[in-house]
């Protein structure tokens, strides 16, 4: 069986593992109707429109 020649330090091990745990912010795009930032493929919470149609009536 293969055995590691040297022990991997905690810092080296943690640096390697850190890459998979990084979080990314969700990408935002402008709503074509009102210009507010929203997540793609989702209803605009400011105006209630999705894909050019009013889905939810939003009270001002």
C-alpha positions as a Markdown table, in Angstrom:
| # | Residue | x | y | z |
|---|---|---|---|---|
| 1 | Unk | 0.0 | 0.0 | 0.0 |
| 2 | Unk | 1.1 | 3.5 | -0.7 |
| 3 | Unk | 2.1 | 5.6 | 2.2 |
| 4 | Unk | 2.6 | 9.4 | 2.1 |
| 5 | Unk | 6.3 | 10.3 | 2.3 |
| 6 | Unk | 5.7 | 13.3 | 4.5 |
| 7 | Unk | 2.8 | 14.5 | 6.6 |
| 8 | Unk | 0.7 | 17.3 | 5.1 |
| 9 | Unk | 0.6 | 20.3 | 7.4 |
| 10 | Unk | -2.7 | 21.7 | 8.6 |
| 11 | Unk | -2.2 | 25.0 | 6.7 |
| 12 | Unk | -1.5 | 23.2 | 3.4 |
| 13 | Unk | -4.4 | 20.9 | 3.9 |
| 14 | Unk | -6.8 | 23.7 | 4.7 |
| 15 | Unk | -5.6 | 25.8 | 1.7 |
| 16 | Unk | -6.5 | 22.9 | -0.6 |
| 17 | Unk | -9.9 | 22.4 | 1.0 |
| 18 | Unk | -10.8 | 26.2 | 1.1 |
| 19 | Unk | -11.4 | 26.4 | -2.7 |
| 20 | Unk | -14.5 | 24.1 | -2.7 |
| 21 | Unk | -16.2 | 26.0 | 0.2 |
| 22 | Unk | -16.1 | 29.5 | -1.3 |
| 23 | Unk | -19.5 | 31.1 | -1.8 |
| 24 | Unk | -20.4 | 33.2 | -4.8 |
| 25 | Unk | -22.9 | 36.0 | -4.8 |
| 26 | Unk | -26.0 | 35.5 | -7.0 |
| 27 | Unk | -25.8 | 37.2 | -10.4 |
| 28 | Unk | -28.2 | 40.0 | -10.8 |
| 29 | Unk | -29.7 | 41.6 | -13.9 |
| 30 | Unk | -31.9 | 44.6 | -14.5 |
| 31 | Unk | -35.6 | 44.2 | -14.9 |
| 32 | Unk | -36.6 | 45.3 | -18.4 |
| 33 | Unk | -39.8 | 46.9 | -17.1 |
| 34 | Unk | -38.7 | 49.0 | -14.1 |
| 35 | Unk | -34.9 | 48.7 | -14.0 |
| 36 | Unk | -34.6 | 47.2 | -10.6 |
| 37 | Unk | -32.0 | 44.5 | -10.0 |
| 38 | Unk | -33.4 | 41.0 | -9.8 |
| 39 | Unk | -32.2 | 37.4 | -10.1 |
| 40 | Unk | -32.4 | 36.0 | -13.5 |
| 41 | Unk | -35.4 | 33.7 | -14.4 |
| 42 | Unk | -37.4 | 35.1 | -11.4 |
| 43 | Unk | -40.3 | 37.4 | -10.8 |
| 44 | Unk | -39.3 | 41.1 | -10.2 |
| 45 | Unk | -40.3 | 41.9 | -6.7 |
| 46 | Unk | -40.5 | 45.6 | -7.4 |
| 47 | Unk | -43.1 | 45.6 | -10.3 |
| 48 | Unk | -44.4 | 42.0 | -10.3 |
| 49 | Unk | -43.5 | 41.3 | -14.0 |
| 50 | Unk | -41.9 | 38.2 | -15.4 |
| 51 | Unk | -41.1 | 37.6 | -19.1 |
| 52 | Unk | -43.0 | 40.7 | -20.2 |
| 53 | Unk | -46.3 | 39.8 | -18.4 |
| 54 | Unk | -47.7 | 41.0 | -15.1 |
| 55 | Unk | -47.7 | 37.9 | -12.8 |
| 56 | Unk | -48.4 | 39.5 | -9.4 |
| 57 | Unk | -50.1 | 42.8 | -8.7 |
| 58 | Unk | -47.8 | 44.9 | -6.5 |
| 59 | Unk | -49.3 | 47.6 | -4.3 |
| 60 | Unk | -47.4 | 50.9 | -4.3 |
